[in-house]
Amino acid sequence: MDSTIRFHVAETDLGWVPVTLSDRGLHSIELPFKTREAAMHSIAESGATDPATPVESAKVDAMMGNLVAGQPVNGALPIDWTGITPFRREVLEECARIPTGETKSYGWLAAKVGRPNAARAVGRVMATNPWPLLIPCHRVVGSTGALHGYGGGLPLKERLLKIEGAVYA
């Protein structure tokens, strides 16, 4: 693992988003906090010690601005997949392919990665997604189309889907 994890807190329309970076790319993105102080507290708990470079900070700000507006991200920073198991990575990469404004079920995602009986395992991957917003776990819904579980709460999940114009039950 890298000896230094850098951080940046992006101010967005949804709140303050803590982001950590390694030499390999995006280490983590957290869901928005209501205050910068709360976001910085989370950064401190993550162990990140150095601020991101100005170039990294500018890229993060542009990326987060697009993400919270439901817009595509062009030229996003690479993801640091260190420590992610092959199954988790496969699920997260497939989730990242769900188009803006669409939703898919946990079961659909499980079948897509060749494990049709692993909907609960897919749900666990979504619950521990290190890059929410970028890897849009908010687009994954229950088999009936109903909203289920989201680290930032169902109101945030619903808000993100509405921003994208998604239809769900």
Summary of the structure (lengths in Angstrom):
residues: 169
radius of gyration: 15.6
end to end distance: 42.0
largest distance: 45.3
contacts: 508
relative contact order: 0.15
helix: 40%
strand: 17%
